[in-house]
Amino acid sequence: MSSRVARVTEIIAGSPNSFEDAVKIGFERATKTLRGITGLRIVEFRIAVEDSKIVEYRVRMEVIFVLEN
């Protein structure tokens, strides 16, 4: 079995619809620039409020990916 080294990078994504949608948006964006993604870890959930209304669901997540040789 070969050795692997992974890296973790943190991103924040938002959606006006839901936390689940924010995670999907963040993941889809990460796949455009990162290769070898093996997992995500949701670190924080937040909600942006304006005029007593929820305007955005935000997630802070760690994206784990394997470094290429």
C-alpha positions, 0 to 999 in steps of 0.5 A: 500500500502506498503512502498518502499525504492529505491537505485541509483547506477551509472555505465558507459558502452561502445559500439563500435556501438552506444549509444543505444547499450551501454545502453543495455550493461550496463542494461544487466550487471546491471541485473546480480547483481542487483534485483528489477531494476525499471528504468534508467536515462542517465546522460551523453553521451561521445564518445572516439576518436582515430586517428580521428575516433570514437572508442566507445560510452559511457554512464554514467547512474543511475540504480534505484532499490528497496531495498529488505525487 
